[in-house]
Amino acid sequence: MAREVLGRCPVCGSDTSVIKIGCETCGTSIEGNFQLCKFCKLTVEQKTFIDVFIKCRGNIKEVEKELGVSYPTVKNRLEDVANALGHQQEQDITVLNKKKDILDKLNKGEISAEEAVNLLKE
């Protein structure tokens, strides 16, 4: 039985790569450093969700029934998969950059911890 390639290292969490590819029919093997597709890097749970989502043709009500979860849970899982595939919404990136700037200012001593907390709450 063939095993699925691990997209992330179980020790450090970094991306993995395939070093050797082989053909079972003719015995040919190719060695190198091959990058995995972005779907290989998803967790088992994320892959299961995508499978159900596609099976239901994107119908969220059907996904809810199939997985036995609520609408917000389906939306959250979809957002999680989108982010894991590198599809962050522009707003999310802007918010992350703002938070990074605030933390950088705090780290440099340009603002106090209290000011940072207040800015992060905005």
Secondary structure, DSSP 4 states (H G I P E B T S, - for coil): -PPPPPSB-TTT-PBPEEEEEE-TTT--EEEEEEEPPGGGGS-HHHHHHHHHHHHTTT-HHHHHHHHT--HHHHHHHHHHHHHHTT---HHHHHHHHHHHHHHHHHHTTSS-HHHHHHHHH-
